[in-house]
Amino acid sequence: LMFGSIFSTSLYILGSLGIFLFGMKVMSEGIQKVAGNRLRNILAYMTQNRFAGVFTGFITTCLVQSSSATTVMVVSFVNAGLLTLTQSIGVIMGANIGTTITGWLIAILGFKFKITAIALPAVGIGLPLIFSKTTKRKNLGEIFVGFGLLFLGLKFLKSSVPDIKNNPEVLEFLTSYTDLGIISVFIFIIVGVFLTIIVQSSSAAMTITLIMAFKGWIDFPTAAALVLGENIGTTITAYLASLGANYHAKRTARAHMIFNIVGVIWMLIVFRMFIPIIDYIIPGDPSNPENIPIHLSMFHTLFNVLNVVLLIW
């Protein structure tokens, strides 16, 4: 019976994650189609210096809701000779900040409001549009349906992940690794890397982390370590995208990787001091799982902003 329930729970979680990821994919593709060529022109125009590049990367990723999509796009632009290496690194730095917005969206909308109230109507608005004859309406429909599915998936994820109160054995498995000091931070960074590679989306990995923290499986520092790992894991996607490309594009992907790894290295050094700073900035006791999502979003954003400030020079 025990195995059966684990199996069915795993399938539920996988299914919910599937809806979430599919929603994200549909929404992001819809946005890219709507913004398509205009986005390309804007990218070329707005990357004249590195600060403009950072801003452009930030805005693009906020719009497209996927830093991987932005970085893959940038890698292909460099490959096509539309962007130089220096310009592209600026955009990627911006993309790293932009991707933290998803965390905020999910932390605030997904955990604070009853988001299903919007999710189903969004699918309802989008569906007739998808069957429209005009491409523009079709793409708009995709954005709506994707948005709805994204938050529906999130709702199912939250309800399918078992609560700690009913499943204390999960916690035992995790807590045996949480009190090893800096070693446990290392362990969870590595877990974060693999989690992101498996789900192929740092936003989805971040969402899983938010849910585990929200359910009380992991404490705030552990969740923060997972997020650091996810920052490294997300560079793998761009790296894979660059494999068939020319050496400029390969350099762009490598720069993305170095940028994120360097960030994680300096964060490891100040990690013990950095966590209390976040607790100080964000109200609410971080030992209460309900408050962790907002704390985690702040950690993610602040880390990426500081990393850009440090490395843009």
N, C-alpha and C positions, 0 to 999 in steps of 0.2 A: 504493500500500500504506500509505504514511504516513497519508494522509487517512482511509483505511478504518479504520485502528487508532484514530485520534483519534475518529472518528465512533462506533465501537463502544464505546470507553472512555467517551465522553460519555453514551451511552445507558445504560451500566452505572451510571454515577454518578447520572444522573437517576432511574433505576429504584430504586436503593438509597435515594436521598433521598426518593423517593415512598413507599417502605415506611416509612421513618423518620417522615416527616410524617404519614402516614396513621395509623401507630401512635400518634403523639402526639395526633392529633385524636380517635381512638376512645377512648383512655385518658382524655383530658381531658373529653370529653363524658360518658363513663361516670361519672367522679367527680362532674361537675356534676349529673348526674341523681340519683346516690346522695345528694349533699349538698344538692341543690336548694333546697327551701323552708327547711330548717334553716339553710342558709348565709345566706339572705336575712335571716332573723330575727336571726342572730348578727351579721351586718354592721350592721344597724340598731342593735342593742343595743350593739355594741362600738365604735362610732365617736363616743362622746360627747365625747371630747377628742382632740386631734391625736396624742398619743402612743399612745393606744389604737387610733386609726385606723391608725397605722404598723404596729403589731403585727398588727392584723387583716388588713391588706393583705399583710403578710409571710406569715402563716399560710395565708391563702386561696390565695396564689400557690404556696406550697409544695405545698398539697393539689391544686390544679387543674393545676399544672405549666405554666402559661402566663400570663405577665404581661398579654398582650393580652386573654385571656379575662377576667381580673380587671378590667382597665381598661375594657373594653367593658361589663362588668357594672356597674361603678361609673357609667359614663356613662349607662347606662339607668336606674339608680337615681336619679341626679340629675334625669334627664329626667322620671321619675315622681314626683319630689318626695319620695323616701324619704331622700335625703341632701342636706345643704347643700354648697355649694362648698368651704367650709373642711374639712368632714369628709372630702369625697371626695379632696382633695389629700393628706391624711394617708394614706388608704388606698393611693393611687397611689405615694406615697413608699415605703410598705411593700412594695408589689408589685415595685418596682424592686429591692429587696434580695432578695425571695423568688425572683425569676427567676434570681438568680445561683446558687441551689442546684442548678438543672439542670446547670450547668457542672461543679459539684463531683461530682454523681452520675455524669456521663458521664466526667469526668476520672478518677475513682477506679474506678467499676465497669467503664466501657467500655474503659479502657486498661490497667487493672491486672489484672482478673480475666478468666477466659475466660467472658464473659457469656452466650454461647450455651448454656452448661450450664443457665442459668435460663430463657433466652428461649423455647426450644421447649417445655419443660414448662409454662411460663406460658400459652402458647397452648393447650396440651393441656388444662389445667385449665379455661381460660376457655370453650373451644368448646362443651362440653356445656351449660354454664350459659346460654350465649346462646340455646340452643334450649328453655330452660326456659319453663314457662307463667307463672311469677310474674315480675313486672317487676323486683323487687329482685334476683333471681338473674341476670336478663338483664343488668342494669346492672353487677353484679359481674363477670360474664363479659366484658363489654366492657372493663372496667378491666384484667383479666388479659391478654386478647388484645392490647389496645393496648400494654401494657407489653412483652409479648413481641415484637410487631412492631417497636416502637421500637428495641429493642436488636439485633434481627435486622438491621434497616435499617442500624444503626450498624456492625455487623460487615461487612455487604456494602460499605458506604461505605469502611471502612478498607481492605478488600482491593481495591476497584475504583479507588481513587485511586492513580495510579502512583507508584512510589518515585522519589526524586530521582536515585538511583544509575543507574537505567535511563533516566530522562528529564531529562538535565541542561538541556535547552533551556527547560524551564518555569522553572527557577531563573534563567536568564539574563534572561528576560523580567521576572521579579519584582525581581531584585537591581538592575536598572538604575534602579529607583525607590526602593531602600531607603537609599541613602547620600546623600540630598539634605538631610540635617539635618531641620529643622522642616517643610520643604516635603513631605518624604516622609511625615511624620506626617499632614499635611493630606490628601495623596493617599489614604492608606489609610483615613483617617476617612471620606472620601467613598465609597470602595469599600465600606466597611462599611455605610454608609447604604443604598446601592443593593442590596447583597447581601441585607439584611434585607427591603427592600421587595419584592424578587423572590421570596424564599422565604416571605414573610409570617409569619415567626416568628423572634424574636430567639434562641430556643433552638436552632433549626436552624442559623441563621447562626453562632452560637457553636460549634456542633458542627463545622461545616465549617472554621471557624478553628482549632479544636483539632486537627482531622485534618491540616490543612495544616502546622501547627506540628509535630505529632507526626511527620510524614513529612519534616520538615526543609526544607520549601519556604520558610518565613518564620521570622525570628528572633523572640525574645520581644517587643522593642519594637514591631516591625511588627504582630505579632498583637495587642498591647495597643491599638494605634491602630485596628485593625479593630474591636475590641470597643467602643471609644468611638463609632465610627460606627454600630455596631449599636444602641447605646443611643439614638441619635437616630432611627434607622430604625424602631425599634419604636413610637415615638410616632405614626407615620403611621397605623398600624392604628386606634388609638383616634380619631385625627382623622377618618379616613374614616367611622368608626362614628357620629361626632357630626354629620356633615353634615346628616342629615335631622332632627336633634333640636332641642330648644329652646335658647335662649341660655345657660341654666345649664349644660347638657350641653356646649355648644360651649366654654364657659369652662373646664370641667373638662379637656377634651381639650387645650385651649391651655395650661393650667397644666402639664400633663404634659410638653408639648413644651418649654416655657420651662425647666422644672425640669431636664430632661435636657440641653438645649443649654447652660444656664448651667454645669452640671456639667462638660461637655466643655471649655468655655472656661477654667475655672480649672485643669482638669487639664492643658490644653495648656501653661499657664504653668509648672506645677511638674513637667511630664512627665519631664524629664531627671533630676530629683532623685528622683522617685517610683519609677522602675523599680529603681534599686539598693536602695531600702528593701524592696521585695518580694523581691528576691534575697537580702536579708539575713534576712528573716523565714522564708522557705521554704527548707529544705535542698535540696541537689542543684544541680548546675551548670546554669544556664539555657542555656548554649551547647550542651548535649546535648539534642537534640529530645525525647527520652523524658521529660525533666523539665518541659518547657514547659506541658503541660496543667494541672498543679497550680499552677504559678506564675501561669498565666493566670486560673484560677479565683479565686485569692487577689486578684489585681489587680482583677478584676471586682467581687468582694464588697466589698473595702476601698474602692474608688472609690465604689460606691453607698452604703455606710454613711456615709462621710465627707460625701458630697453631702447626705444626709438630715440629718446632724448640723449641717451648715452652714445648710441652707435651712429647717429646720423652724421656726426662730424667725420 
